[in-house]
Amino acid sequence: MAERHEALITLEENAIMGGAGSGVNEVLMAHRKVVPVLNIGLPDFFIPQGTQDEARAELGLDAAGIEAKIKDWLA
């Protein structure tokens, strides 16, 4: 898949560090595939309490936040 795309984006509702996106990065490096990767997920700090919708919005993991992160990264 990496050879057919200019970039990859991973999205998970879990910690970025040690998460699925990190696994993708490790596989790419093990196979010496140089492809830009944007890993989107939970940051490595305490997440304030609230509903899932509130937490996603605050962390930029709602639809608008994800779209903004991808657009900024691709710019």
MDTraj code that builds the backbone (N, CA, C; nanometers):
import mdtraj as md
import numpy as np

residues = "MET ALA GLU ARG HIS GLU ALA LEU ILE THR LEU GLU GLU ASN ALA ILE MET GLY GLY ALA GLY SER GLY VAL ASN GLU VAL LEU MET ALA HIS ARG LYS VAL VAL PRO VAL LEU ASN ILE GLY LEU PRO ASP PHE PHE ILE PRO GLN GLY THR GLN ASP GLU ALA ARG ALA GLU LEU GLY LEU ASP ALA ALA GLY ILE GLU ALA LYS ILE LYS ASP TRP LEU ALA".split()
xyz = np.array([
    [0.0815, -0.1184, 0.0000],
    [0.0000, 0.0000, 0.0000],
    [0.0869, 0.1263, 0.0000],
    [0.1940, 0.1251, 0.0757],
    [0.2793, 0.2430, 0.0859],
    [0.3365, 0.2836, -0.0490],
    [0.3636, 0.1878, -0.1339],
    [0.4221, 0.2189, -0.2644],
    [0.3221, 0.2850, -0.3583],
    [0.1930, 0.2689, -0.3313],
    [0.0904, 0.3243, -0.4196],
    [0.0408, 0.4616, -0.3755],
    [0.0901, 0.5121, -0.2624],
    [0.0415, 0.6400, -0.2103],
    [0.1581, 0.7324, -0.1773],
    [0.1323, 0.8615, -0.1882],
    [0.2353, 0.9609, -0.1567],
    [0.2492, 0.9826, -0.0069],
    [0.1444, 0.9527, 0.0681],
    [0.1453, 0.9703, 0.2131],
    [0.0416, 0.8769, 0.2742],
    [0.0585, 0.8492, 0.4026],
    [-0.0371, 0.7670, 0.4762],
    [-0.0841, 0.8438, 0.5991],
    [-0.2082, 0.8208, 0.6373],
    [-0.2651, 0.8823, 0.7568],
    [-0.3269, 0.7714, 0.8404],
    [-0.2878, 0.7655, 0.9674],
    [-0.3504, 0.6704, 1.0585],
    [-0.4383, 0.7481, 1.1552],
    [-0.5489, 0.6880, 1.1928],
    [-0.6434, 0.7512, 1.2851],
    [-0.6871, 0.6467, 1.3858],
    [-0.6703, 0.6797, 1.5126],
    [-0.7118, 0.5857, 1.6161],
    [-0.7619, 0.6606, 1.7382],
    [-0.8544, 0.5994, 1.8076],
    [-0.9036, 0.6566, 1.9325],
    [-0.8307, 0.5866, 2.0468],
    [-0.7018, 0.6082, 2.0450],
    [-0.6116, 0.5478, 2.1418],
    [-0.4860, 0.6345, 2.1426],
    [-0.3936, 0.6049, 2.2308],
    [-0.2698, 0.6819, 2.2375],
    [-0.1886, 0.6634, 2.1099],
    [-0.1320, 0.7729, 2.0619],
    [-0.0471, 0.7669, 1.9432],
    [0.0795, 0.6873, 1.9749],
    [0.1427, 0.7214, 2.0886],
    [0.2671, 0.6544, 2.1276],
    [0.2375, 0.5091, 2.1617],
    [0.2961, 0.4182, 2.0863],
    [0.2760, 0.2769, 2.1101],
    [0.1463, 0.2227, 2.0528],
    [0.0770, 0.3035, 1.9751],
    [-0.0506, 0.2616, 1.9182],
    [-0.0365, 0.2019, 1.7793],
    [-0.1492, 0.1886, 1.7129],
    [-0.1518, 0.1279, 1.5792],
    [-0.0692, 0.2085, 1.4793],
    [-0.0774, 0.3418, 1.4881],
    [0.0008, 0.4256, 1.3976],
    [0.1502, 0.4041, 1.4150],
    [0.1931, 0.3868, 1.5384],
    [0.3342, 0.3569, 1.5643],
    [0.3731, 0.2244, 1.5007],
    [0.2810, 0.1289, 1.5037],
    [0.3061, 0.0000, 1.4392],
    [0.3244, 0.0148, 1.2895],
    [0.2425, 0.1003, 1.2285],
    [0.2560, 0.1273, 1.0847],
    [0.3937, 0.1869, 1.0569],
    [0.4339, 0.2840, 1.1391],
    [0.5657, 0.3465, 1.1221],
    [0.6777, 0.2427, 1.1315],
    [0.6674, 0.1522, 1.2283],
    [0.7703, 0.0495, 1.2469],
    [0.7793, -0.0438, 1.1262],
    [0.6652, -0.0847, 1.0732],
    [0.6652, -0.1731, 0.9563],
    [0.7270, -0.1024, 0.8363],
    [0.6909, 0.0241, 0.8158],
    [0.7474, 0.0998, 0.7040],
    [0.8990, 0.1085, 0.7153],
    [0.9488, 0.1385, 0.8349],
    [1.0933, 0.1502, 0.8533],
    [1.1618, 0.0147, 0.8384],
    [1.0994, -0.0915, 0.8863],
    [1.1588, -0.2251, 0.8738],
    [1.1740, -0.2658, 0.7277],
    [1.0834, -0.2164, 0.6433],
    [1.0884, -0.2484, 0.5004],
    [1.1525, -0.1362, 0.4176],
    [1.2113, -0.0391, 0.4878],
    [1.2800, 0.0743, 0.4248],
    [1.1917, 0.1482, 0.3251],
    [1.0661, 0.1685, 0.3632],
    [0.9711, 0.2447, 0.2819],
    [0.9647, 0.3859, 0.3384],
    [1.0099, 0.4807, 0.2604],
    [1.0098, 0.6196, 0.3048],
    [0.8821, 0.6853, 0.2543],
    [0.7835, 0.6905, 0.3414],
    [0.6537, 0.7496, 0.3089],
    [0.6152, 0.8399, 0.4256],
    [0.5778, 0.9654, 0.3986],
    [0.5314, 1.0507, 0.5075],
    [0.4062, 0.9908, 0.5721],
    [0.4028, 0.9921, 0.7057],
    [0.2888, 0.9373, 0.7795],
    [0.2423, 1.0395, 0.8819],
    [0.1128, 1.0663, 0.8819],
    [0.0505, 1.1490, 0.9852],
    [-0.0241, 1.0548, 1.0776],
    [0.0158, 1.0531, 1.2051],
    [-0.0524, 0.9710, 1.3051],
    [-0.1451, 1.0614, 1.3857],
    [-0.2730, 1.0323, 1.3810],
    [-0.3723, 1.1094, 1.4561],
    [-0.4302, 1.0185, 1.5635],
    [-0.4318, 1.0671, 1.6863],
    [-0.4862, 0.9902, 1.7973],
    [-0.4756, 1.0698, 1.9255],
    [-0.4876, 1.0011, 2.0369],
    [-0.4835, 1.0676, 2.1667],
    [-0.3405, 1.1068, 2.2022],
    [-0.3219, 1.2289, 2.2524],
    [-0.1889, 1.2727, 2.2949],
    [-0.1483, 1.2008, 2.4235],
    [-0.0213, 1.2110, 2.4568],
    [0.0326, 1.1442, 2.5753],
    [0.0275, 1.2376, 2.6957],
    [-0.0926, 1.2761, 2.7354],
    [-0.1126, 1.3526, 2.8583],
    [-0.2531, 1.3257, 2.9102],
    [-0.2792, 1.3695, 3.0320],
    [-0.4090, 1.3453, 3.0948],
    [-0.5196, 1.4076, 3.0106],
    [-0.6226, 1.3300, 2.9826],
    [-0.7371, 1.3775, 2.9060],
    [-0.8420, 1.4266, 3.0051],
    [-0.8819, 1.5543, 2.9974],
    [-0.9843, 1.6053, 3.0890],
    [-1.1146, 1.5258, 3.0774],
    [-1.1875, 1.5207, 3.1877],
    [-1.3133, 1.4474, 3.1915],
    [-1.4215, 1.5193, 3.1116],
    [-1.5134, 1.4425, 3.0586],
    [-1.6261, 1.4949, 2.9822],
    [-1.6865, 1.3825, 2.9012],
    [-1.7845, 1.4157, 2.8217],
    [-1.8420, 1.3151, 2.7335],
    [-1.7418, 1.2833, 2.6229],
    [-1.7642, 1.1744, 2.5518],
    [-1.6745, 1.1410, 2.4406],
    [-1.6754, 1.2518, 2.3364],
    [-1.7919, 1.3068, 2.3066],
    [-1.7996, 1.4147, 2.2077],
    [-1.7215, 1.5371, 2.2533],
    [-1.7319, 1.5718, 2.3829],
    [-1.6581, 1.6872, 2.4353],
    [-1.5074, 1.6633, 2.4280],
    [-1.4649, 1.5456, 2.4677],
    [-1.3212, 1.5144, 2.4655],
    [-1.2678, 1.5139, 2.3229],
    [-1.3413, 1.4528, 2.2308],
    [-1.2967, 1.4508, 2.0908],
    [-1.2835, 1.5928, 2.0359],
    [-1.3830, 1.6768, 2.0632],
    [-1.3786, 1.8148, 2.0132],
    [-1.2596, 1.8899, 2.0723],
    [-1.2372, 1.8745, 2.2024],
    [-1.1270, 1.9455, 2.2680],
    [-0.9907, 1.9020, 2.2146],
    [-0.9789, 1.7754, 2.1777],
    [-0.8516, 1.7215, 2.1293],
    [-0.8374, 1.7275, 1.9775],
    [-0.9394, 1.7807, 1.9098],
    [-0.9343, 1.7867, 1.7640],
    [-0.9548, 1.6518, 1.6990],
    [-1.0274, 1.5629, 1.7667],
    [-1.0526, 1.4299, 1.7122],
    [-1.1971, 1.4123, 1.6675],
    [-1.2681, 1.5232, 1.6559],
    [-1.4004, 1.5189, 1.5933],
    [-1.3798, 1.5384, 1.4431],
    [-1.4864, 1.5293, 1.3660],
    [-1.4726, 1.5368, 1.2193],
    [-1.4023, 1.6649, 1.1749],
    [-1.4428, 1.7782, 1.2314],
    [-1.3823, 1.9064, 1.1919],
    [-1.2344, 1.9116, 1.2305],
    [-1.2011, 1.8623, 1.3480],
    [-1.0625, 1.8633, 1.3932],
    [-0.9733, 1.7728, 1.3103],
    [-1.0250, 1.6553, 1.2763],
    [-0.9483, 1.5618, 1.1933],
    [-0.9246, 1.6220, 1.0558],
    [-1.0292, 1.6803, 0.9989],
    [-1.0151, 1.7439, 0.8671],
    [-0.9105, 1.8549, 0.8719],
    [-0.9143, 1.9373, 0.9768],
    [-0.8186, 2.0475, 0.9897],
    [-0.6753, 1.9954, 1.0036],
    [-0.6559, 1.8906, 1.0836],
    [-0.5215, 1.8343, 1.1013],
    [-0.4655, 1.7832, 0.9681],
    [-0.5505, 1.7149, 0.8926],
    [-0.5051, 1.6598, 0.7646],
    [-0.4745, 1.7711, 0.6656],
    [-0.5629, 1.8715, 0.6572],
    [-0.5393, 1.9833, 0.5647],
    [-0.4116, 2.0579, 0.6006],
    [-0.3907, 2.0843, 0.7299],
    [-0.2691, 2.1541, 0.7733],
    [-0.1446, 2.0732, 0.7381],
    [-0.1504, 1.9437, 0.7588],
    [-0.0358, 1.8571, 0.7330],
    [-0.0046, 1.8475, 0.5842],
    [-0.1080, 1.8451, 0.5017],
    [-0.0875, 1.8340, 0.3571],
    [-0.0487, 1.9665, 0.2913],
    [-0.0702, 2.0771, 0.3617],
    [-0.0422, 2.2098, 0.3037],
    [0.1063, 2.2330, 0.2844],
])
top = md.Topology()
chain = top.add_chain()
for i, resn in enumerate(residues, 1):
    res = top.add_residue(resn, chain, resSeq=i)
    for name in ("N", "CA", "C"):
        top.add_atom(name, md.element.get_by_symbol(name[0]), res)
traj = md.Trajectory(xyz[None], top)
